[in-house]
Amino acid sequence: MDSIMTLFNKQIKDVLSDINYNEPIIVNEPLSEVLDTYHLPTEAKLSCLMIDTAMNLLDSISFDHTSKHSILIGDLLSAHYYTILATFNDLTFQKRMSEAIIKSNELKSYIHHHKLDTPTLIDTIIEIETIFPQTAFQTFDVDYSQDVFLQLAYKRLTDYHPDYLNHLSDEAYQELIDVVSNDYIKVEGNKS
């Protein structure tokens, strides 16, 4: 069976086949790796990766004022996410993912409108970065360790600076990553 990233890339290619788009689409590869590790319906995996990608692209539009093409691409990916959900036809999953999208947006807004202490900020970031796979895992009763999601959030933060954290200086952002590494997870070389 193909990896979820392979299936995702095939679908992206099909969805965007008629669009001349040269800007990179940043995909959460650590998320695809986690999804490949667990037994979930393929549609649930694709849904998680598709909406994560669409929301990250649409977030970047809000913060970077990127091209109208980016808005179109974000909307097309979002629409394809809903196509996957409709084809899958699992009403419980649809409802929970809709709630997760709302919660993710609320949390991003909360970060922007409040000065959070570091532990609260980190907990909020972890929830944002893991809300879609956690929703899928809980919906389909997948047994998992919370450490998997802490590692996922850590990898995401080290690989990609989310646009909803653009208000942080480079130094503050690195300090945030260091706190996650030292206080939240055990990474190779970290004996805590």
Secondary structure, 3 states (H helix, E strand, C coil): CCCHHHHHHHHHHHHCCCCCCCCCCCCCHHHHHHHHHCCCCHHHHHHHHHHHHHHHHHHHHHHHCCCHHHHHHHHHHHHHHHHHHHHHCCHHHHHHHHHHHHHHHHHHHHHHHCCCCHHHHHHHHHHHHHHHHHHHHHHCCCCCCHHHHHHHHHHHHHHCCCHHHCCCCHHHHHHHHHHHHHHHCCCCCCCC
